[in-house]
């Protein structure tokens, strides 16, 4: 194991890092902590770590002064990661001069730090020169400054020289992704796949753009960025995109996706190309059959921000409860076909995924189960942390739903005939109908008195009070969000008599429906 020391004047920040990062998986172990640079210096001399992660702002001796002192005293080359709340490019430049390996901004992103640790571990293993990592940091900072649109003329000139790009010729921003990387892939395989992808991209750029040492910027795990000089011809851009896709194909079972921004006339305008590439990425799921998406292809296309139809969601949840895997798969296919055919926006798909996950976990919780027992829950909750195709996302959801359906079936067997969880779920889905304790008991072949007692014992509320609260909550939602008449709302939530509805509403809310709505209008 490589030894690492944490230096920060905030104890909770240090302890947070200790618990946040899977150090052993990254090949490191935390051998000491210090609250200022002076204490850290003594600890470094004692422990001789391979890596020091230090805040840049500390009392007595700050992070940069600590690095200077270590370099003056230590014969062993020690790597440093600087952590700071100060995102000034000048700090990155100063840190590079001291040979810092990475420069991370607070709050620390777990994936960023893990990626940095993996990279540094690999550097230590290969004993690569410290200056190489320092240059990488400077290059990354310079690249991001270009994309931010805040680069001054001097920085633009520096970027042109550093990245081998012309300042005054058309250029495009390109994003490269490897999608659907299997979750069980080891860290070593991930590193290998990353290196293979970067070599493949470099070969394409060398051949098509005559670039001997193209700069490839790491955006995230299995995500990279490039700046490529090319004319405004979309066919040339598509050809290069297809070459990149073919070059990255065959790396494991991953699926390459290429997104290309619009051509801009010079390096100073590269942010415009970057933003247009992000716009192209928004159409990833609407055009899931495409391996290359140009901004020029989608600039006139419209994405829709909408929810999946309630009937589709209800069908999926009912098939889930019934453990009807084939029907559940068919319902899932219909939902994902809707995403593609109706050009759902990414945010809408995210909402739909959350709705499906919450729907399944709510059923499990209702049946007194523990959703944390599902091995597929964590990958499903974290599906946005790595690139995925629409097909990959569908497979991930199906794996979760299939496991959930099996677990729900087990819970039902344990609960026996008196399936109180299913009864509660039925009430929640049918409260707007003419239901009662007696009709529910008949439906589930139970004694109505026993059902009433079991319901109160399980959920701490009487059946009639629970049903009334569901109806009143929905009535309040309709009063807030629609212009329906009171009698229309009464009918829609299960009351055949509008006057009785008003009486019950006033009993719960201490005001009539009309008074409730008027109070909302007065607030506005």
PyMOL commands that set and color helices and strands:
alter all, ss='L'
color gray80, all
select helices_A, chain A and resi 11-20+24-26+37-47+63-73+89-97+110-126+130-148+153-163+187-209+234-248+267-281+295-298+310-322+325-341+346-366+371-373+375-381+383-385+390-415+420-430+437-443+448-459+463-481+486-492+498-509+513-523
alter helices_A, ss='H'
color red, helices_A
select strands_A, chain A and resi 2-7+28-34+51-55+79-84+102-105+171-179+217-220+223-229+255-260+292-294
alter strands_A, ss='S'
color yellow, strands_A
deselect
rebuild
show_as cartoon
